[in-house]
């Protein structure tokens, strides 16, 4: 989804400092949702909206949510903000995001103004502004949750939020973990990405990195460098011999371990499901993958 020049634009992230911090795994996950992780799966609903349509940065958003015959399924669900890569759009990632929603998460995916497919004024440099867009979306979701007339009202657990993204969206995700970010951002998933300047500061949180070892767009070394500089607990899922993201396509041999690992990671960090946390190495153990975990520095 990205071009080779993505590296030139974002590789300065590797020089970014990280706030020194130490934490145990339990301290890093913090007081997660008191709700038990779902045992089964849900039907999935979808809606679209545009945040601030008359502003200089209107933000179309696709939201996938656990559904019932009456609309949104009963209960409150942790929220995942998913960021696309250069020249992409949210629906192209539905193979992954809909499955997270079926597992009991509300997934909100913005289409960024200047990096999405079909953007009128496309510019890679705008990635640096996208973390603020993602936080703007989280604040808007809070307003939806309080609006009794909105179908999502009362269903969003915004005390347990994760950020995830692919390629430029992975850099966007890391940029959300900047100094002073709210502690409710409890986890990150960086897929084929790295760190923006100032990333991985503030309250520590577990971060999962997913990267193809033969990625020619964002080289493996970029992801590894960000992994090494993350102050909290971090995990790295390597897709052996794989490129920039074919493993995100359902049916690809790499998709099943990526789905299993990311879903268990979200269950562990957002629901506090220790069984899912203990299962992570097994979920990632295939001939195509290598999994490693590093406690907090």
NUNU-718366 format. One record per residue: residue in three letters; x, y, z of N, C-alpha, C, O in turn. Coordinates in steps of 0.05 Angstrom, whole numbers, padded with zeros to 5 digits, always signed. Atoms other than C-alpha are relative to their C-alpha. Layout:
AlaXYZXYZXYZXYZ;...
END
This chain:
Unk+00017-00024+00000+00000+00000+00000+00017+00025+00000+00009+00046-00010;Unk-00018-00023+00000+00059+00046+00012+00020-00002-00023+00023-00023-00035;Unk-00021+00001+00020+00113+00065-00037+00027+00000+00015+00028+00004+00039;Unk-00027+00001-00013+00188+00059-00024+00006+00026+00013+00021+00027+00033;Unk-00006-00026-00012+00190+00133-00009-00012+00004+00027-00005+00022+00042;Unk+00011-00001-00027+00149+00120+00053+00023-00001+00020+00022+00013+00041;Unk-00022+00002-00018+00214+00101+00086+00014+00026+00003+00021+00034+00026;Unk-00014-00025-00001+00247+00166+00068-00015+00021+00016-00003+00037+00030;Unk+00016-00020-00014+00190+00206+00097-00001-00006+00030+00000+00012+00046;Unk+00005+00007-00028+00183+00167+00162+00023-00012+00015+00021-00017+00039;Unk-00022+00013-00013+00250+00137+00177+00012+00017+00023+00026+00006+00040;Unk-00009-00016-00023+00266+00196+00222-00012-00009+00026-00002-00002+00047;Unk+00013+00011-00025+00220+00161+00271+00020-00017+00015+00018-00019+00040;Unk-00019+00017-00013+00278+00115+00286+00018+00015+00019+00030+00004+00037;Unk-00018-00017-00016+00316+00173+00317-00015+00012+00024-00003+00025+00040;Unk+00016-00012-00022+00259+00191+00364+00007-00012+00026+00012-00036+00028;Unk-00006+00010-00026+00272+00185+00437-00025-00012+00013-00047-00006+00005;Unk+00022+00012-00015+00230+00145+00486+00003+00008+00029+00025+00008+00039;Unk-00001-00006-00028+00212+00165+00556+00009-00024+00016-00004-00046+00012;Unk-00008+00023-00015+00249+00119+00604-00023-00008+00019-00034+00009+00033;Unk+00021+00009-00018+00200+00076+00642+00003-00030+00004+00015-00044-00013;Unk+00000+00028-00006+00194+00008+00674-00028-00008+00009-00042+00008+00022;Unk+00026+00010-00009+00132-00034+00686-00001-00029-00003+00012-00041-00021;Unk+00006+00028+00004+00110-00105+00696-00022-00002-00021-00034+00018-00028;Unk+00022+00004+00019+00061-00135+00647-00026+00009+00012-00041+00024-00001;Unk+00025-00008-00012+00004-00125+00696-00002+00030+00003-00024+00041-00001;Unk+00001-00029-00003+00023-00053+00709-00005+00013-00027-00019+00033-00028;Unk+00003-00012+00026+00027-00039+00635-00028-00002-00011-00038+00016-00023;Unk+00028+00002+00010-00042-00066+00620-00019+00016+00016-00040+00024+00006;Unk+00017-00017-00017-00071-00029+00679-00027-00011+00006-00032-00035+00000;Unk+00027+00009-00007-00143-00033+00703-00017-00002-00024-00033+00016-00030;Unk+00015+00003+00025-00173-00061+00640-00029-00004+00005-00038-00004+00028;Unk+00029+00003-00002-00246-00072+00626-00007-00022+00021+00005-00043+00021;Unk+00009+00020-00020-00282-00108+00683-00017-00021-00013-00024-00041+00000;Unk+00017+00019+00014-00323-00145+00631+00016-00024-00010+00039-00021-00019;Unk-00014+00024+00010-00305-00216+00613+00001+00000-00030-00017+00009-00044;Unk-00003+00003+00029-00279-00229+00543-00021-00020-00010-00026-00040+00003;Unk+00020+00018+00011-00333-00261+00500+00011-00028-00005+00034-00031-00013;Unk-00008+00027+00005-00331-00336+00495-00005-00008-00029+00011-00024-00041;Unk+00006+00007+00028-00363-00340+00426+00005+00023-00018+00023+00040-00013;Unk-00003-00022+00019-00369-00293+00367-00027+00013-00006-00048+00001-00001;Unk+00024-00016+00006-00418-00240+00345-00004+00002-00030+00015-00001-00045;Unk+00005-00011+00027-00452-00221+00281+00013+00028+00000+00018+00039+00021;Unk-00014-00026+00002-00420-00157+00255-00018+00020-00015-00027+00014-00037;Unk+00014-00022+00013-00455-00092+00239+00021+00021-00009+00043+00022+00000;Unk-00018-00020+00010-00425-00033+00202-00016+00026-00004-00039+00025-00012;Unk+00012-00026+00007-00440+00041+00197+00022+00019-00008+00046+00014-00002;Unk-00020-00020+00008-00405+00101+00167-00010+00028+00009-00034+00032+00011;Unk+00007-00028-00007-00403+00174+00188+00024+00017-00009+00045+00007-00015;Unk-00021-00019+00006-00362+00236+00173+00003+00019+00023-00016+00033+00030;Unk-00006-00017-00022-00330+00272+00230+00009+00028-00010+00026+00030-00028;Unk-00007-00028+00008-00326+00349+00223-00001+00004-00030+00019+00011-00042;Unk+00001-00001+00029-00351+00349+00151+00006+00027-00012+00015+00029-00035;Unk-00005-00027+00011-00344+00425+00143+00027+00011+00009+00032+00034+00003;Unk-00026-00010-00009-00275+00430+00174+00021-00003-00022+00015-00013-00044;Unk-00022+00003+00019-00208+00433+00139+00010-00029-00002+00023-00036-00021;Unk-00008+00028+00000-00198+00360+00157-00024-00018+00006-00026-00031+00027;Unk+00023+00019-00004-00264+00322+00148+00011-00029+00001+00030-00036-00013;Unk-00011+00026-00005-00255+00251+00170-00023-00021-00003-00038-00027+00016;Unk+00019+00022+00003-00299+00195+00140+00009-00023+00018+00033-00029+00020;Unk-00006+00021-00018-00302+00137+00189-00018-00024-00005-00042-00021-00009;Unk+00016+00025+00001-00324+00064+00182+00002-00013+00027+00024-00016+00038;Unk+00001+00013-00026-00345+00030+00246-00012-00028-00002-00035-00030-00012;Unk+00010+00027-00002-00353-00045+00254-00006-00006+00029+00010+00001+00047;Unk+00007+00005-00028-00388-00069+00317-00014-00027+00004-00026-00037-00015;Unk+00015+00025-00005-00415-00132+00350-00030+00006-00002-00040+00025+00010;Unk+00028-00006+00007-00487-00137+00327-00018-00022+00010-00010-00045+00014;Unk+00021+00019-00006-00552-00171+00346-00023+00006-00020-00020+00024-00037;Unk+00023-00004+00018-00619-00176+00310-00012+00028+00003-00025+00038-00015;Unk+00012-00026-00006-00639-00110+00343+00019+00023-00006+00012+00046-00002;Unk-00019-00021+00004-00576-00071+00325+00026-00007+00013+00038-00028+00007;Unk-00025+00005-00015-00515-00066+00370-00005-00021+00021-00026-00020+00035;Unk+00003+00021-00020-00505-00127+00414+00000+00012+00028+00012+00034+00032;Unk+00001-00009-00027-00518-00119+00488+00028+00001+00012+00044-00017+00007;Unk-00025-00002-00013-00460-00096+00530+00017+00023-00009+00010+00037-00028;Unk-00020-00020+00008-00401-00048+00527+00024-00015-00010+00032-00036+00000;Unk-00022+00013+00014-00342-00065+00482+00024+00019-00001+00021+00042-00007;Unk-00024-00016+00005-00270-00041+00481+00002+00010-00029-00010-00002-00047;Unk-00002-00014+00026-00252+00004+00422+00028-00003-00012+00048+00000+00002;Unk-00025+00000+00015-00198-00006+00370-00002+00020-00023-00020+00020-00039;Unk-00002-00019+00022-00179+00052+00324+00020-00011-00020+00044-00015-00013;Unk-00017+00013+00021-00151+00023+00259+00007+00021-00022-00011+00033-00033;Unk-00009-00019+00019-00109+00066+00212+00011-00013-00025+00028-00031-00023;Unk-00008+00011+00026-00099+00050+00138+00028+00011-00008+00038+00029+00004;Unk-00025-00009+00012-00035+00057+00097-00004+00020-00022-00026+00029-00028;Unk+00001-00020+00022-00018+00104+00040-00016-00011-00023-00012-00034-00032;Unk+00015+00007+00023-00067+00103-00016-00020-00023+00005-00029-00036-00014;Unk+00018+00021-00007-00113+00055+00021-00026+00013+00011-00030+00037+00010;Unk+00025-00009-00012-00182+00060+00054-00009-00021+00019-00001-00044+00017;Unk+00008+00019-00021-00217+00026+00113-00011-00026-00010-00004-00047+00001;Unk+00013+00024+00008-00258-00024+00075+00019-00021-00012+00013-00045-00012;Unk-00020+00019+00010-00195-00055+00044+00012-00017+00023+00026-00036+00017;Unk-00010+00015-00024-00178-00079+00115-00021-00015+00014-00017-00025+00036;Unk+00023+00012-00013-00246-00109+00130+00005-00029+00006-00008-00039+00025;Unk-00006+00028-00006-00218-00180+00128+00009-00003+00029+00002-00023+00042;Unk-00010+00001-00028-00183-00165+00194-00019+00014+00019-00026+00003+00040;Unk+00016-00016-00019-00227-00111+00225-00027-00013+00006-00037-00011+00029;Unk+00026+00012-00005-00293-00148+00217+00004-00024+00019-00014-00029+00035;Unk-00005+00023-00018-00263-00209+00252+00006+00010+00028-00001-00004+00047;Unk-00004-00012-00027-00240-00165+00310-00027+00007+00012-00032+00003+00035;Unk+00027-00007-00010-00311-00139+00315-00015-00024+00009-00029-00024+00029;Unk+00014+00025-00007-00338-00210+00315+00010-00011+00027-00004-00025+00041;Unk-00012+00010-00025-00291-00224+00374-00007+00017+00024+00001+00011+00046;Unk+00009-00016-00023-00322-00169+00416+00012+00027+00003+00015+00038+00025;Unk-00012-00027-00001-00290-00103+00397-00015+00018-00020-00024+00009-00041;Unk+00010-00020+00019-00317-00039+00365+00025+00011-00014+00043+00021-00001;Unk-00023-00008+00016-00268-00022+00309-00008+00025-00016-00026+00024-00033;Unk+00006-00025+00014-00268+00050+00283+00024+00007-00017+00046+00009-00008;Unk-00022-00004+00020-00227+00063+00220-00004+00026-00015-00022+00027-00032;Unk+00002-00025+00016-00217+00134+00194+00013-00002-00027+00032-00017-00031;Unk-00012-00004+00026-00202+00151+00122+00014+00027+00000+00000+00048-00002;Unk-00014-00025-00005-00148+00203+00129+00000+00019-00024+00001+00010-00047;Unk+00005-00020+00021-00155+00268+00089+00019+00000-00024+00011+00003-00047;Unk-00019-00003+00021-00090+00268+00050+00017-00024-00006+00037-00023-00021;Unk-00015+00025+00007-00065+00196+00049-00019-00022-00009-00009-00044-00017;Unk+00018+00022+00008-00128+00156+00033-00001-00002-00030+00007+00016-00045;Unk+00004+00004+00029-00143+00128-00035-00019+00021-00011-00041+00026+00000;Unk+00017-00020+00013-00171+00182-00080+00001+00027+00013-00014+00045+00006;Unk-00003-00026-00012-00148+00240-00036+00005+00022-00021+00022+00018-00038;Unk-00003-00022+00019-00153+00306-00074+00028+00012+00001+00039+00020-00020;Unk-00027-00012-00003-00087+00331-00046+00017-00020+00016+00024-00016+00039;Unk-00014+00022-00013-00048+00267-00031+00029+00010+00008+00043+00022-00009;Unk-00027-00006-00009+00016+00277+00010+00008-00018+00023-00006-00021+00043;Unk-00010+00018-00020+00056+00227+00049+00007+00015+00026+00004+00003+00048;Unk-00008-00015-00024+00080+00281+00097-00022+00005+00020-00017+00011+00043;Unk+00023-00005-00018+00010+00287+00126-00003-00021+00021-00019-00018+00040;Unk+00001+00021-00021+00021+00223+00165+00006+00011+00027-00005+00002+00047;Unk-00007-00011-00026+00051+00266+00220-00025+00013+00014-00025+00016+00038;Unk+00024-00012-00012-00018+00298+00230-00022-00020+00007-00041-00013+00020;Unk+00021+00020-00003-00057+00233+00232-00004-00009+00029-00027-00016+00036;Unk+00006+00007-00028-00047+00215+00306-00020+00019+00013-00037+00010+00028;Unk+00020-00019-00011-00085+00279+00324-00028-00006-00011-00047-00003+00003;Unk+00026+00007+00011-00140+00258+00276-00012-00024+00015-00036-00025+00021;Unk+00010+00024-00014-00145+00190+00311-00010+00008+00028-00030-00003+00037;Unk+00010-00009-00026-00151+00224+00379-00025+00016-00002-00043+00014+00015;Unk+00025-00015+00005-00204+00270+00350-00023-00020-00003-00045-00015+00007;Unk+00020+00021+00003-00242+00207+00331-00008-00012+00026-00031-00016+00032;Unk+00006+00011-00027-00236+00178+00401-00018+00019+00016-00036+00010+00029;Unk+00017-00019-00014-00265+00241+00430-00028+00000-00011-00048+00002+00004;Unk+00026+00001+00013-00322+00238+00380-00015-00025+00009-00039-00024+00014;Unk+00013+00025-00009-00336+00166+00400-00011+00004+00028-00032-00007+00035;Unk+00010-00006-00027-00343+00191+00471-00026+00015-00001-00044+00010+00016;Unk+00025-00015+00002-00397+00239+00449-00022-00018-00010-00045-00016+00000;Unk+00020+00019+00009-00433+00183+00412-00010-00017+00023-00033-00023+00026;Unk+00007+00017-00023-00431+00140+00474-00018+00014+00020-00034+00000+00033;Unk+00017-00015-00019-00464+00195+00515-00026+00010-00013-00044+00019+00001;Unk+00023-00010+00014-00516+00212+00462-00022-00022+00000-00019-00042-00015;Unk+00020+00022-00003-00578+00171+00481-00014-00007-00026-00026-00028-00028;Unk+00014+00005+00025-00605+00177+00410+00018-00015-00020+00008-00023-00041;Unk-00018+00014+00019-00544+00145+00378-00001-00030+00006-00001-00038+00029;Unk+00001+00029-00004-00546+00069+00367+00024-00011+00017+00021-00032+00030;Unk-00023+00009-00015-00476+00062+00398+00000+00009+00029+00018+00001+00045;Unk+00000-00011-00027-00495+00099+00462-00001-00023+00020-00017-00041+00019;Unk-00001+00020-00021-00477+00058+00523+00014-00026-00008+00015-00044+00008;Unk-00013+00025+00009-00439+00006+00482+00030+00003-00003+00043-00017-00009;Unk-00029-00004+00005-00369+00037+00478+00015+00002+00027+00009+00020+00043;Unk-00017-00001-00024-00319+00022+00533+00025+00016-00007+00045+00004-00016;Unk-00022-00017+00008-00273+00081+00522+00021+00003+00022+00039+00020+00021;Unk-00021+00002-00020-00233+00065+00585+00021-00021-00010+00043-00023+00001;Unk-00017+00020+00011-00202+00008+00543+00002+00003-00030-00015-00007-00044;Unk-00004-00006+00028-00176+00032+00476+00026-00010-00010+00046-00009+00004;Unk-00025+00008+00014-00125+00003+00428+00002+00015-00026-00018+00023-00038;Unk-00005-00011+00026-00093+00034+00367+00014-00021-00017+00032-00035-00007;Unk-00013+00019+00018-00074-00008+00307+00001+00012-00028-00015+00029-00035;Unk-00002-00010+00028-00053+00004+00235+00021-00013-00016+00040-00026-00005;Unk-00019+00012+00019-00016-00019+00174+00016+00021-00015+00005+00041-00024;Unk-00018-00017+00016+00044+00015+00140+00000+00028+00011+00007+00032+00035;Unk+00002-00027-00010+00033+00090+00146-00019+00001+00024-00016+00017+00042;Unk+00018+00002-00023-00024+00071+00193+00014-00011+00024+00006-00005+00047;Unk-00016+00009-00023+00027+00034+00236+00016+00023+00012+00018+00025+00036;Unk-00014-00023-00010+00068+00098+00241-00020+00019+00014-00013+00030+00035;Unk+00021-00016-00014+00003+00135+00258-00006-00011+00027-00008+00004+00047;Unk+00005+00013-00026-00010+00084+00313+00022+00006+00020+00016+00014+00042;Unk-00022-00005-00019+00059+00093+00344-00001+00030+00008+00006+00036+00031;Unk+00001-00028-00007+00049+00169+00341-00021+00007+00020-00020+00028+00032;Unk+00020-00005-00020-00012+00163+00385+00011-00004+00028+00001+00006+00048;Unk-00013+00005-00026+00034+00139+00441+00021+00021+00005+00045+00015+00007;Unk-00018-00022-00004+00065+00207+00452-00002+00010+00029-00020+00002+00044;Unk+00000-00011-00027+00081+00245+00516-00027+00011+00007-00038+00028-00008;Unk+00025-00011-00010+00018+00259+00556-00024-00013-00011-00047-00004-00006;Unk+00024+00013+00011-00028+00211+00519-00016-00012+00023-00004-00021+00043;Unk+00017+00011-00021-00087+00187+00561+00007-00029+00005+00013-00044-00013;Unk-00006+00028-00007-00076+00122+00599-00020-00020-00010-00015-00044-00010;Unk+00020+00019+00010-00139+00093+00569+00009-00012-00027-00003-00032-00036;Unk-00012+00013+00023-00097+00079+00507+00018-00023+00010+00040-00018+00018;Unk-00012+00022-00015-00078+00010+00532+00017-00019-00016+00031-00036-00005;Unk-00015+00019+00016-00047-00025+00473+00003+00011-00028-00013+00028-00037;Unk-00004-00007+00028-00019-00016+00403+00008-00024-00017+00020-00043-00007;Unk-00008+00020+00019-00012-00060+00342+00011+00014-00025-00004+00027-00039;Unk-00014-00014+00022+00039-00035+00291+00006-00021-00022+00023-00039-00017;Unk-00004+00020+00022+00035-00075+00225+00016+00013-00022+00007+00032-00035;Unk-00017-00010+00022+00091-00063+00175+00006+00029+00003+00005+00044-00017;Unk-00005-00028-00005+00106+00003+00207+00024+00004+00019+00040-00014+00023;Unk-00022-00006-00019+00153+00037+00257-00009+00023+00017-00033+00026+00023;Unk+00007-00022-00018+00156+00098+00302+00003+00027-00012+00022+00033-00027;Unk-00003-00028+00006+00143+00171+00290+00016+00014+00021+00019+00004+00043;Unk-00014-00015-00021+00184+00224+00326-00017+00005+00024-00040+00013+00021;Unk+00015-00004-00024+00163+00227+00398-00017-00024+00008-00032-00023+00028;Unk+00017+00024-00006+00130+00158+00396+00010-00014+00025+00033-00012+00034;Unk-00006+00018-00023+00127+00111+00456+00010+00015+00024+00028+00007+00038;Unk-00005-00015-00024+00129+00164+00509-00026+00001+00016-00047-00008+00006;Unk+00024-00002-00017+00080+00177+00566-00005-00027+00013+00013-00044+00015;Unk+00007+00025-00013+00043+00120+00600+00007-00024-00017+00001-00025-00041;Unk-00008+00023+00016+00071+00053+00579-00024-00018-00005-00042-00019+00011;Unk+00021+00019+00007+00027+00002+00544+00013-00021-00018+00032-00016-00032;Unk-00011+00021+00017+00040-00065+00510-00004+00007-00030-00025+00018-00037;Unk+00002-00004+00029+00054-00060+00435+00008-00025-00014+00028-00038-00008;Unk-00006+00023+00017+00052-00116+00384+00008+00010-00027-00006+00025-00040;Unk-00010-00006+00027+00093-00109+00321-00004-00025-00018+00002-00047-00010;Unk+00003+00021+00020+00076-00150+00259+00014+00009-00025+00009+00031-00035;Unk-00017-00009+00022+00125-00149+00201+00009-00023-00017+00016-00044-00007;Unk-00011+00019+00019+00143-00188+00139+00030+00003-00002+00040+00026-00004;Unk-00029-00002+00000+00217-00205+00138+00011+00008-00027+00034+00016-00029;Unk-00008-00008+00026+00220-00191+00063-00014+00026-00009-00017+00030-00033;Unk+00014-00025+00006+00183-00124+00066+00019+00019-00014+00039+00028-00002;Unk-00017-00018+00015+00213-00079+00012-00009+00029+00002+00004+00047-00007;Unk+00010-00027-00002+00170-00018+00028+00008+00012+00027+00020+00034+00027;Unk-00010-00008-00026+00182-00011+00103+00017-00024+00010+00007-00044+00019;Unk-00017+00023-00007+00243-00056+00117-00003-00010+00028-00011+00005+00046;Unk+00002+00012-00026+00243-00103+00175+00016+00015+00021+00008+00017+00044;Unk-00016-00015-00020+00298-00062+00208-00014+00024+00012-00009+00031+00035;Unk+00015-00022-00010+00250-00004+00215-00019-00009+00023-00020+00004+00044;Unk+00017+00011-00021+00200-00046+00254+00016-00009+00024+00008-00005+00047;Unk-00016+00010-00022+00255-00078+00295+00011+00023+00017+00012+00020+00042;Unk-00010-00023-00015+00284-00011+00314-00021+00012+00018-00016+00019+00041;Unk+00022-00010-00017+00216+00013+00339-00006-00019+00023-00010-00010+00045;Unk+00004+00021-00021+00206-00052+00377+00021+00003+00022+00014+00002+00046;Unk-00022-00003-00020+00273-00042+00411-00002+00025+00017+00008+00025+00039;Unk+00002-00025-00015+00255+00028+00433-00026+00003+00015-00030+00024+00028;Unk+00025-00001-00015+00187+00013+00462+00005-00006+00029+00016-00027+00036;Unk-00007+00003-00028+00192+00022+00537-00016-00021+00015-00006-00032+00034;Unk+00017+00020-00014+00134-00023+00558+00004-00028-00012+00021-00032-00029;Unk-00001+00027+00011+00123-00097+00544-00006+00001-00030-00023+00016-00039;Unk+00003-00001+00029+00128-00111+00470+00003-00028-00011+00018-00045+00000;Unk-00002+00025+00014+00119-00170+00423+00005+00005-00029-00002+00026-00040;Unk-00006-00003+00028+00143-00181+00353-00007-00026-00015+00004-00048-00008;Unk+00008+00023+00017+00110-00228+00302+00012+00004-00027+00005+00022-00042;Unk-00013-00001+00026+00154-00240+00242-00014-00019-00019-00019-00042-00012;Unk+00011+00017+00022+00123-00266+00177+00023-00007-00018+00032+00010-00034;Unk-00025+00008+00014+00181-00305+00147-00003+00000-00030-00020-00013-00041;Unk+00000-00001+00029+00196-00288+00075-00023+00016-00012-00028+00015-00036;Unk+00024-00013+00010+00133-00245+00070+00005+00030-00005+00024+00042+00005;Unk-00004-00028+00010+00124-00176+00038-00014+00020+00018-00015+00017+00043;Unk+00010-00023-00015+00090-00112+00059-00029-00004+00011-00038+00013+00026;Unk+00027+00003-00011+00021-00140+00075-00018-00020-00013-00042-00020-00007;Unk+00018+00020+00012-00005-00197+00033-00012-00018+00021-00033-00030+00017;Unk+00010+00017-00022-00013-00235+00099-00025+00012+00014-00036-00001+00031;Unk+00025-00011-00011-00071-00188+00116-00024-00008-00017-00047+00000-00011;Unk+00022+00009+00018-00113-00221+00061-00010-00027+00009+00006-00046+00011;Unk+00011+00026-00007-00160-00277+00084+00006-00021-00021+00004-00015-00045;Unk-00007+00021+00019-00138-00342+00053+00030-00002-00004+00040-00024-00011;Unk-00029+00001+00001-00064-00324+00053+00010-00016+00024-00002-00015+00045;Unk-00010+00016-00022-00023-00372+00095+00007+00015+00025+00006+00005+00047;Unk-00007-00016-00023-00001-00316+00140-00023+00013+00015-00020+00023+00037;Unk+00023-00014-00012-00071-00290+00154-00009-00012+00027-00014+00002+00046;Unk+00010+00013-00025-00092-00342+00206+00018+00006+00024+00006+00013+00045;Unk-00015-00007-00024-00032-00331+00253-00001+00029+00007+00000+00036+00030;Unk+00002-00028-00006-00037-00256+00246-00027+00006+00014-00027+00020+00034;Unk+00026-00004-00013-00112-00258+00262+00000-00011+00029-00009+00002+00047;Unk+00000+00012-00027-00102-00306+00321+00017+00016+00020+00009+00020+00042;Unk-00018-00014-00018-00044-00267+00350-00011+00027+00007-00011+00035+00030;Unk+00011-00027-00006-00075-00198+00343-00025-00001+00017-00029+00015+00035;Unk+00025+00002-00016-00142-00221+00371+00006-00007+00028-00005+00004+00047;Unk-00008+00006-00027-00110-00254+00431+00014+00023+00014+00010+00027+00038;Unk-00013-00023-00012-00067-00193+00442-00021+00021+00009-00018+00032+00031;Unk+00021-00018-00007-00129-00149+00442-00016-00010+00024-00023+00006+00042;Unk+00015+00011-00023-00166-00196+00489+00016+00003+00026+00005+00009+00047;Unk-00018-00003-00024-00106-00195+00537+00001+00028+00010-00002+00034+00033;Unk-00005-00028-00009-00095-00120+00537-00025+00016+00006-00024+00033+00023;Unk+00024-00016-00004-00166-00094+00533-00021-00013+00018-00035+00001+00033;Unk+00018+00014-00018-00206-00147+00569+00014-00011+00025+00000-00020+00043;Unk-00014+00012-00022-00152-00170+00616-00001-00031+00000+00000-00043+00021;Unk+00003+00028+00003-00159-00241+00590+00028-00013+00002+00042-00014-00018;Unk-00027+00011-00004-00097-00275+00619+00004-00026-00015+00026-00033-00023;Unk-00002+00024+00016-00113-00340+00583+00008+00006-00028+00025-00008-00040;Unk-00008-00008+00027-00108-00304+00517+00029+00009+00000+00043+00004-00020;Unk-00028-00009-00001-00043-00272+00539+00019-00024+00001+00040-00024-00013;Unk-00017+00023-00002-00014-00340+00557+00000-00016-00026+00019-00031-00032;Unk+00003+00015+00025-00038-00368+00490+00015+00013-00023+00018+00000-00044;Unk-00012-00015+00022-00002-00316+00448+00023-00015-00014+00023-00017-00039;Unk-00021+00015+00014+00062-00357+00434-00010-00023-00017-00001-00027-00039;Unk+00011+00023+00015+00021-00417+00412-00016+00010-00024-00015-00003-00045;Unk+00015-00011+00022-00025-00374+00369+00018+00008-00024+00010+00006-00047;Unk-00018-00010+00021+00035-00348+00331+00019-00022-00010+00036-00016-00027;Unk-00020+00021+00006+00072-00415+00325-00008-00015-00026-00024-00034-00024;Unk+00004+00014+00025+00070-00436+00252+00026+00000-00016+00045+00014-00008;Unk-00025+00000+00016+00123-00452+00199+00006+00027-00013+00029+00032-00021;Unk-00003-00025+00014+00112-00383+00170+00007+00023+00019+00013+00045+00010;Unk-00002-00022-00019+00120-00343+00234+00021-00005+00021+00029-00028+00027;Unk-00017+00001-00024+00167-00327+00291-00010+00021+00019-00015+00043+00012;Unk+00012-00018-00020+00142-00296+00356+00020+00004+00023+00032-00016+00032;Unk-00016-00005-00023+00181-00263+00411-00013+00021+00018-00028+00038+00008;Unk+00012-00019-00019+00162-00224+00473+00022+00011+00017+00040-00003+00026;Unk-00020-00013-00016+00203-00173+00511-00014+00015+00023-00030+00033+00017;Unk+00012-00015-00022+00183-00149+00581+00008+00029-00001+00025+00037-00017;Unk-00007-00029-00001+00186-00075+00598+00029+00004+00006+00041-00011+00021;Unk-00028-00007-00006+00254-00042+00598+00003+00007+00029+00025+00014+00038;
END
